[in-house]
Amino acid sequence: MYIKEFYLKKEEVLKNLFVKNLRYYEHRALPILLVSCDFNAIDFTVSLFKQLGISCPECILQSVSKRQTEFLAGRYVAREALTKIGLRGEDDLEIKIGKHREPIWPEGIIGSITHSSSKAICLLAKTRDADSLGIDVEKIISPDKVNDIASIVCIESEIDLVTSNGFDMSRALTLIFSAKESIFKALYAKVGKFFDFDIAILCSVNTQNQMMEFNIERAFAVKNNLKLTYQVFYSYDSVQVITLLIEPKQDCLSQLLIV
């Protein structure tokens, strides 16, 4: 389930000024798809929703331009993923917004969408193949914001655990923050409500496999029928961090590659 277990299946360089570098990735062992694109926020106009065939809900239409831009890019890669997985009808390709702004996927589909200021990613599978999916991309947190964000996101022992594995404070905090966002996205469908960052506590880091393991607060896990431990895989460069959580169905576990 490593991020490196996704391989580039196809890449398209689009002529549209807004969306470019559309990439399709497939997992080497599991029937899970990842689609990403780069986008130019400076080229965004509301008319692009119609041009790209993406519905613009009223709440998005009334939001700021940044929210509209990122929503369009996220829904664009999600639609591409749904098409790639075999959906065709207009109703099947529409992803509505839930009461807490979460995406409502077509029946039989499970997915997760994330975006930065210039990249959008969708992780997608059929519900018969996966129980939970979560993905998150974050720009590396600047050093001047580390202390303020750290007090909200994690406890000192979590930061110490990551920095002891060779990460500076900014990248360590970004990894933890992004991983907890991926956990939230993956588990929200089961929990059905918001939960705080302290529900998941980092307990180990494996830099060779690029994996972080988190313990879920026991009472919360039992109440919501969750596992006590989840693994989040990560990838990073000088600009951003990407994390993902994949919980395959039991009958898919035997398909996993042993790396």
N, C-alpha and C positions, 0 to 999 in steps of 0.2 A: 504493500500500500504506500510505498514511498512516492514522493513527488517524481523522483527519477524513473519510476515505473510507468509514467505516462510518456509516450513517444509521439513525435509529430507525424501525423498521418497525412495532412494536407495543409497547404498554405496558399492563401490568395492575397494578392496585392490589389486592393480595390481602387477604382477611379474616383469614387466619392471623396470629396475633400474632407469630410468629417470622420468617416471610419476608414481605417487602413489596416493592413497586416492582419487579416483574419486568419486564425490558426485553429486547426482541429487536432486534438490529441486523443489517443485511446490508451487505456490501461493495458499493460501487457498480459495481465492475468484475469482481470475482472471486467464485466460488461458495463464499464463506466466511461463516460465521455467528458472531456473538458474542451471548451471553446473559449478563445480569447481574442481580443482585438485591441488595437491602439486607436485613440481618437483625439481629434484636435478641438479642444473646447473653444478656441478662438473662431472656428468656422461654424459654430452652432447657431441655428435659427429654429424657431418653433415649427416652421414649415417642413423641417426635416422629418418630423413624426409622420406626416402624410407621405412624403417622398419615400421613406424607408418602410412604410406600411406598418407602423407601430402605433397602437392606440395611446392617446394621451389623456389619462383621467383628469377630471376637473381639479382634484387636489394638487396634481402636478402642474397643471396649467396655471394655477394660482401661486405656485412656489417661485423661488428665485431661480435665476438662469443656471446657476451651478447645479442645483438639484435636478432641473430639467435635463441638462446635458448628461449628467451621470446616469439618470434614470433611462434616457434614450439608449445610451451605449450598453447599459446592463440588459435591457430588454431585447436589444438587437442580438447580442451574443446568445441570450436565452432562446430566442426564436430560432436562431441558426442551429442550436443544439437540439431543440425539439424536432426540427425538420430532419436533422441528421439521424435522429433516433427512430424516425419513421412516421411522425405526425404530419398531416397535410392540411386538414380543414382549417378554416379561419378561426372557428371556435376552439379547436384543439390547440391552436398556436397562441391563443390569448392567455396572458398571465395576469390575473386580477390582483388587487391589493387588499390585504386583510386589515382587520381593525387596528393592528399595531404596525401597519405598513409592511408586513411580511408578504412575500409573493405567494399567491395561491396557484399551485400547479395543476395542470389537467389531471384528470383521474388516471391513476396508474403510474404517475410520474413523481419522482422526488428530485429536488435540486437545490442549488444554492448559488446566489449571485453576489459578486463583490466588484468594487471599482475603486480606483484611485482617481487622481485628477486627469489621467491620460490613458488608463488601461481599464478594461472591463473583462471579467472572467465569469463563466458559468460552469458549474460542475453538475452533471446530470446522470440519472440512472432510472430504471424502471423500479417500481416498488417491490416487484418480485425478486429483485437482485440486491437491494440495499435497504437497511433500516433507517440510517441517518447519513446525511451529507452536510458538511460545512466547509466553506472556503472563505478566506479573507486576504486582502492585499492592503498593505499599509506602507506609506512613505516613512523612512527612518525618522524617528522622533529627534528633533534638534536638542542639543545638550542643554539649552536654556529652559527647556520645558520638561526635562526629565523629572525633577523633584516634584513638581505640581501633579504630573500625571501618575507617577509611581505611587503616591499616597492613595490614589483612587483605585488603581488597577491591581496592585499586588502587595505582598508583605516582604520584608527585608530578606528573609531566607530564600525567597524565590529569585530575587535579583542576584543574591550571592551565588546561588546554584548555577545560574547561567554565566555570570562573569567568571566564575572559577573554571569554566570550560573555554575561556579565551575570548569572550565577547566583551566589547566595551559597553558602558552603561546605556548609551543610546540604542544600540542594536539589541542589547539584552532586554530592555524594557519593551521595545517594539515587538520582539519575538513573543514575549509573554502576553502583551496586549492583543496581538493578532491571533495568537493561539486561543485565547479565551473568547475572542469574537467568533472564531470558527466553532468552538464548543457551543456557544450560545445559539448560533445558527443551526447547528446540527440537532440540538436537543429541544429547541423551542417548540417544534411540532408535537413533541411528546408531552412537554410541560404545559404549553398553552398560555404562558404568561412570562413576563420579564423576571429575570433573576440576577442577583448581583455577582460581581467578579469573584467574591470570596467563596462562592459555591464550589469552584474548581481551584485546587491548590497544586502547583507544580511540585512533583516529587522526584523526578529524574530527567536527565538530559543525555541523549546518545548522539554525539556529534558525528560518529561514523555513519549511522543510518539517518541522520538529520531528523531525529524524533524526540519529542518531549512527552512525558507521561504525567497525567494529572489525576489526582484523587478527587472524587466528588463527595461532598459532605454527606455522610451516611444517612441521616434522617431524610434529607432532600432526595437522595437516590432511591431510598426505599419507598417513600411516598409517591414518587413519580415513575416507579418501575424502571429505573436506570441502572446501568452498570456502575460499579464503584470506581473503576479506572478507565480512562480513555487515552488513546495515543493520538497525538497531533504531529503531523510531519511538516517540515518547513524547508524553504529555499530562500536564498537572499542574495543580493548584490550590493553595490555601493549606494543604491538609491532606495530600494524597497525590500520588503519582506512578504513572502506568500506562505500561508499556512493552510493545511486542510485536514479534515477529519473524515474518514470513511469507515462506516460500520456496515459491512456486508451481511447479507443473510447467512445463516448458519450453513446452508447447503452450498454457498459460494466459497466458504473458507478454504476448502480443499483445492480450489483453483489458484490460490495465491502462489506466486513465485517465491522461492526461498533464495534470498540474496545474501 
